[in-house]
Amino acid sequence: MSLNKLVEMSHRYGENEEFVLAGGGNTSYKENGTLYVKGSGVQLSDILPEQFVAMDIKKLLEMVEYEYPESMSNDEREKKALADMMSARLPGEESKRPSVESILHAMFPYKFVLHVHPPLINGLTCAVIGEESCSKLFKDKAVWIELTKPGLILAQKCNRVFREYEKKAGTFPQIVILQNHGIFIAADTVDEIDDLMNYVVDTLEKQINEFPNFQIDALSYDMDSLQAITAKLKSLYSSINTDNTTVAKFYINKQIEQFVESKETFKPISKSFTPDHIVYCKDEPLFIEPDADIEAEFNTYANRKGFKPNIVAIRGVGFFALGSNPKKAMQAQALFLDAVKIATYAKSFGGANPLNDEFANFILNWEVEAYRSKA
């Protein structure tokens, strides 16, 4: 019965793009020492009971306290941590890969855990004065976690913060807000999780000075020109695809119009805000002038980055989402629009504060996220 409630909660939040996009977010349920956590690469919107991974909570919690040798390189430590997490799967679960946040899920002494990346909440987590605003708005009802690499490193960081919180508050936190990442909410019932999420959303909405305007007016552009650009970008991107399913999709709305007015107005969305953005549309879009040599700009980006852009924005025009198939192009578009929402909400909290290059490079090269993207 409780696993069914977990599935229902997962579907409800996973189907709502204001909480979850693509394969983002994860959920879990605990019972008799077992953690049932979302499998990596599975979407919350349609996850099945058998796609949750049953794991030994005791083994996961042992990882939180384990000190990996300092002599290990970062790659070695990541591989060892991944192997240890995999070994916490119960017999019969070996074909499934658990969410990288499984350790953190296991730490909460509550039955249900919801972890999502809502743009409204990330308008706070990805803002210049996000931490200050979080403390002011939620006081001791929420815990803020500064920018930390996901996985074991994040779990160990949270463990230290949670212990300090327990000493002061006398209880374990239920609302955890993570810089440039998202939110964890934990409780013994799904209804309480819903109540806590509504509390966070209502509190933030009252602070927002500008909401995203996604109104779409009739296009006033030269359609022949747009079609030519679309065909050019599709051709440039398609060299990585052999089955002719490459897609280049144009998009514009009132909010995008504001951001593509100039290089300066585009700056707030010129870098990624969260790991999800990097997974589905890389760490930065390509921004070019309307009279630029598209092929030259595209190839310069590809040579500099080592991969081709998933988002190409043109000053005064709009943006194009590129993908090796329709689904990937739509995911890139959705995540870039999510970034637009975040940057708009962040104006109410001191402006946008994207991921730094070091963190972005870590996510770009992290095996865990490469697996999620492929899955």
Secondary structure, DSSP 8 states (H G I E B T S, - for coil): -HHHHHHHHHHHHHT-TTT--TT--EEEEEETTEEEEEBTT--GGG--GGGEEEEEHHHHHHHHH----TTS-HHHHHHHHHHHHHTTB-TT-TT--B-TTHHHHHHSSSSEEEEE--HHHHHHHTBTTHHHHHHHHHGGGSEEE-S--TTHHHHHHHHHHHHHHHHHHSS--SEEEETTTEEEEEESSHHHHHHHHHHHHHHHHTT-S-----------S-HHHHHHHHHHHHHHHGGG-SSS--EEEEE--HHHHHHTSSHHHHGGGSS--SHHHHHHH-S--EEE-TTS-HHHHHHHHHHHHSS--SEEEETTTEEEEEESSHHHHHHHHHHHHHHHHHHHHHGGGTSB----HHHHHHHHH-HHHHHHHH-
